[in-house]
């Protein structure tokens, strides 16, 4: 007896095949947004900053001009200080993000695909979510010491929570009709996960991934000011002691660039993986 293949959970919308063309405007194909468009907002902020500095509306001691900040960044890079601190920060964020991503995905799958896992894991994660992560720093220092380990562990916690929450919500929100269809068609658990669960959970996973990437940089700002000898946060902390606002702004701008680039990279992967889905952001 021939078994009819199950209907996929999601399929490319019919409207996606024919992009709507506005009057006098050439429509872009789905997922073909210009990445440079996201730079318009930051560019306007920099332009206003430069204009206010040139007009003397900003106190140079409090908010140095953009060219002063760029000159300071050049000096720090030429003497090797900035490059060392940037690499250290990237390494910390990378290790913490990798651990958090792995933990969030594994826990979400265990809780979303098993009632036993749901009972054992979800309540614990929700409890962890309710506790301010940075409030765990003193406890983790006692457990793991004041070196690099506790910093990476805190970053991992900051990352795994949004990934778990969004992926678990996506798994729980899969239409029960597709589950029933899989049972009727006699799909194995592996095929059920591959053909139904994965496509249905990917949008939520990417939302959590973007939040996790941002969280890794936000937590790094604080953690690198605790018993650190290198890193952008350490550089900013030392600059605060000497009243070097220009160096603090260098660190903040680099953090901002890291966050924008990493978020854009995740969005690019999301558009390629979910090319069948057309939304207002495509």
HELIX and SHEET records of a PDB file:
HELIX    1   1 UNK A   14  UNK A   17  5                                   4    
HELIX    2   2 UNK A   35  UNK A   38  5                                   4    
HELIX    3   3 UNK A   39  UNK A   54  1                                  16    
HELIX    4   4 UNK A   66  UNK A   78  1                                  13    
HELIX    5   5 UNK A   81  UNK A  112  1                                  32    
HELIX    6   6 UNK A  115  UNK A  117  1                                   3    
HELIX    7   7 UNK A  118  UNK A  122  3                                   5    
HELIX    8   8 UNK A  123  UNK A  130  1                                   8    
HELIX    9   9 UNK A  133  UNK A  136  5                                   4    
HELIX   10  10 UNK A  137  UNK A  144  1                                   8    
HELIX   11  11 UNK A  148  UNK A  172  1                                  25    
HELIX   12  12 UNK A  176  UNK A  185  1                                  10    
HELIX   13  13 UNK A  189  UNK A  192  1                                   4    
HELIX   14  14 UNK A  193  UNK A  197  3                                   5    
HELIX   15  15 UNK A  198  UNK A  223  1                                  26    
HELIX   16  16 UNK A  232  UNK A  241  1                                  10    
HELIX   17  17 UNK A  245  UNK A  273  1                                  29    
END                                                                             
